[in-house]
């Protein structure tokens, strides 16, 4: 979008791509748990301004966030108790 503002013109195909990326952002972020409305709006505007590179950054951030949340849901199990303490063997 920044490029469109600077050049003063926007090809139709690029506007369609912008609309599709914004739609995908809305679909991806609407059900994201633990994310405030301001953060959702920030990502939407970020993709709006930076277009495709912004969407790629958004997808990378979303993948990292979901991967970390998945790791937090499954805590590591303690190892077997043995001779080093931790109770009877």
C-alpha positions in Angstrom: 0.0 0.0 0.0 2.9 2.3 0.7 4.1 1.8 -2.8 0.7 2.6 -4.2 0.6 5.9 -2.3 4.1 6.9 -3.4 3.5 6.1 -7.1 -0.1 7.3 -7.2 -1.4 4.3 -9.1 -2.4 0.7 -8.2 -2.8 -2.1 -10.8 -6.0 -4.0 -10.4 -4.2 -7.3 -9.9 -2.2 -5.8 -6.9 -5.4 -4.6 -5.4 -7.0 -8.0 -5.7 -3.9 -9.6 -4.1 -4.1 -7.0 -1.3 -7.7 -7.9 -0.7 -6.9 -11.6 -0.6 -4.1 -11.2 1.9 -6.2 -9.0 4.2 -9.0 -11.7 4.0 -6.4 -14.4 4.9 -5.2 -12.3 7.9 -8.8 -11.9 9.2 -9.4 -15.7 8.8 -6.1 -16.6 10.5 -6.3 -14.1 13.4 -10.0 -14.1 14.3 -9.9 -17.3 16.4 -6.3 -16.8 17.7 -6.6 -17.3 21.5 -5.1 -14.9 24.0 -4.7 -12.0 21.5 -6.2 -8.6 22.3 -8.2 -6.7 19.7 -5.4 -4.0 19.5 -2.9 -6.7 18.5 -5.3 -8.1 15.9 -5.9 -4.6 14.5 -2.1 -3.9 14.5 -1.4 -7.0 12.4 -4.2 -6.2 10.0 -2.8 -2.7 9.4 0.7 -4.0 9.2 -0.3 -6.3 6.3 -2.3 -3.5 4.8 0.7 -1.2 4.7 3.4 -3.7 3.7 1.2 -6.0 1.5 2.9 -9.4 0.6 6.1 -8.9 2.7 3.9 -8.0 5.7 1.8 -11.1 5.2 4.9 -13.3 5.1 6.1 -11.7 8.3 2.7 -12.2 9.8 2.6 -15.9 8.8 6.1 -16.5 10.3 5.0 -14.8 13.6 1.9 -16.9 13.7 3.8 -20.2 13.1 6.2 -19.4 15.9 3.4 -18.4 18.2 1.4 -21.6 17.6 4.6 -23.7 17.9 5.4 -22.2 21.3 1.8 -22.6 22.5 1.9 -26.3 21.4 5.1 -26.8 23.4 3.6 -25.1 26.5 0.6 -27.4 26.4 2.8 -30.5 26.7 5.1 -30.1 29.7 8.1 -32.4 29.8 7.6 -35.5 32.0 10.1 -36.2 34.7 12.6 -38.9 34.2 12.6 -42.2 36.1 13.6 -42.1 39.7 16.8 -43.9 40.5 19.8 -43.9 42.8 20.3 -40.1 42.7 17.5 -39.3 45.2 14.0 -38.3 44.2 12.5 -41.1 46.3 12.6 -44.9 46.4 13.9 -46.8 43.4 
